[in-house]
């Protein structure tokens, strides 16, 4: 995911806590749209305007589940 977003992957990207280490900053613009399981749910875009979810789907590190995308916002970027 870090590489797909343009941030590169740090040498310690296999941390046991599951967090990624980015080699360089990635600027995101996010809009919070709710909460799920005590976590913020948000739609994010990269500085160049690409949808971060579509980038993840295109890179094969995420998939679109229609159940969680009832408005079909991500249907255009499914692999």
CORHU-V891999 format. One record per residue. N is the residue number from 0. RES is the residue in one letter. NEAR is the number of other C-alpha atoms within 10 Angstrom. Layout:
n = <N,N>
res = <RES,RES>
near = <NEAR,NEAR>
This chain:
n = <0,1,2,3,4,5,6,7,8,9,10,11,12,13,14,15,16,17,18,19,20,21,22,23,24,25,26,27,28,29,30,31,32,33,34,35,36,37,38,39,40,41,42,43,44,45,46,47,48,49,50,51,52,53,54,55,56,57,58,59,60,61,62,63,64,65,66,67,68,69,70,71,72,73,74,75,76,77,78>
res = <X,X,X,X,X,X,X,X,X,X,X,X,X,X,X,X,X,X,X,X,X,X,X,X,X,X,X,X,X,X,X,X,X,X,X,X,X,X,X,X,X,X,X,X,X,X,X,X,X,X,X,X,X,X,X,X,X,X,X,X,X,X,X,X,X,X,X,X,X,X,X,X,X,X,X,X,X,X,X>
near = <18,18,13,16,21,15,16,17,17,14,11,11,14,12,10,7,6,8,10,16,17,19,15,12,12,14,14,17,14,14,12,10,9,10,10,7,6,7,8,11,14,13,13,18,19,17,12,8,10,13,19,20,22,22,19,20,18,15,15,13,11,15,16,19,12,12,8,9,11,10,9,13,12,18,14,9,16,16,12>
